[in-house]
Amino acid sequence: MDRRSFVTALGGTPFALDTGAAALVREANRAVAGRSSREVAEDESYWLRVRQAFTIDANHVNLNSGSVSPAPRVVADAMRRYWTLTNMSPSYYVDELLYPEVELVRRRLAATLGCSVEELAITRNTSESLQIAQMGLPLSRGDEIVSTTQDYPRMITAWRQRERRDGVVLKLVSFPVPPPSMDTLYERVLSAVTARTKVIHICHMTYTTGQIFPVKRICDEARRRGILTIVDGGHTFAHFPFTAADLGCDVYGSSLHKWLCAPVGNGLLYVRKEHIRRIWPLLAADATQDDDIRKFEAIGTYPIALRTALSDALAFHEEIGAERKAERLRYLRERWMRGVESVEGVKLLTSFDPTQACALGAMSSENVGAQKLTDELQRRWRIHVRPRFVAGEFECIRVTPNVFTKLDEVDLFVEAIRTLAGG
């Protein structure tokens, strides 16, 4: 029995998008055929069908997809089937049936990112992806790395360790929230560059306020100056449409359990082909793999069911459509921001400009601290958000709806903020 027959016998199909709850999305797509993404973004009946493809607690409002998202049922079911297959005879079925399928997953991810399959590694999360480059790049004492105060703390911690270990110099630049323009971000980053700068490490979208950076412009100038660029895309893959060429960076990492809604513990790493050899893997790989992107996946045994289910997550994402999804996410963010912008004491830290933000948005209150806002939203309204703190600069709550979020949930959040912050 081949793998396809075996999985079918276990109660599913290798790509189960046409069965069960996920069929709701396909049916909903037929109903909105020919309509613009913006029109569909406001069609609550369409998104209710999408919501029904998830296992949602209707008594809890999840506005923290920026940390980790639930997987739709079709993805959870696929992972269970792959796990069952693994557990039947791990040594045989994993090696002979499932490991080879990782190459199909790689091809599908590469097609979505718009890069070569020989430039994409599958990892466990953004932190692992980026630390492969951070720890693996040959750098010398006095070499400078330019980043920002709003880059992810784990990434800053990694550079701080290299400061202690190797004597490199980390330079962090700050910027206003929201910035007056993309030009401000470009100028802040480039103003810190000197003749000693070897790396520019920036977020595609910040984890704090959801600010999108002018990545292509920064990376193009960095390449002109011979500086390597690392882009933290933890919040952008499958969030809104773009390709590797749109970024122009040398290294890009992302987590797939956020906006792709994949099983928790999946990430990707893109490395421009010409730089693969110069970056050492976190765990040792044979010298024959020096030029092979797969050297970054040499971590030993791992739960392969997590990776093989990625194809189902990609299929679900594609069924909705990247542009349609992004428009809905922008619409939800704009709705709550418009709802609270007039509340006394509330400050919005995210731009309304659609080129500078998508789903992630942030706000602060002069009257109530970020942690108290978070706690009270959970205690009194069962609304889950995430507080964010940038030492010496600002604190806020980050609000991240997703495709399963209903308008009445967003409106409940607005009502709660008016009560808490306005009172």
Secondary structure, DSSP 8 states (H G I E B T S, - for coil): --HHHHHHHTTS-SSGGGSGGGHHHHHHHHHTTT--HHHHHT-HHHHHHHHTTS---TTSEE-BTTT-----HHHHHHHHHHHHHHHHSHHHHIIIIIGGGHHHHHHHHHHHHTS-GGGEEEES-HHHHHHHHHHHS---TT-EEEEETTS-HHHHHHHHHHHHHH--EEEEE---SS-S-HHHHHHHHHHT--TTEEEEEEESB-TTT--B--HHHHHHHHHHTT-EEEEE-TTTTTTS---HHHH--SEEEEETTSSS---SS-EEEEE-GGGTTTS--SS---GGGTT-GGGGG------HHHHHTHHHHHHHHHHH-HHHHHHHHHHHHHHHHHHHTTSTTEEE-S-S-TTT-SS-EEEEESSS-HHHHHHHHHHHH-EE-EEEEETTTEEEEEEB--TT--HHHHHHHHHHHHHHHH-
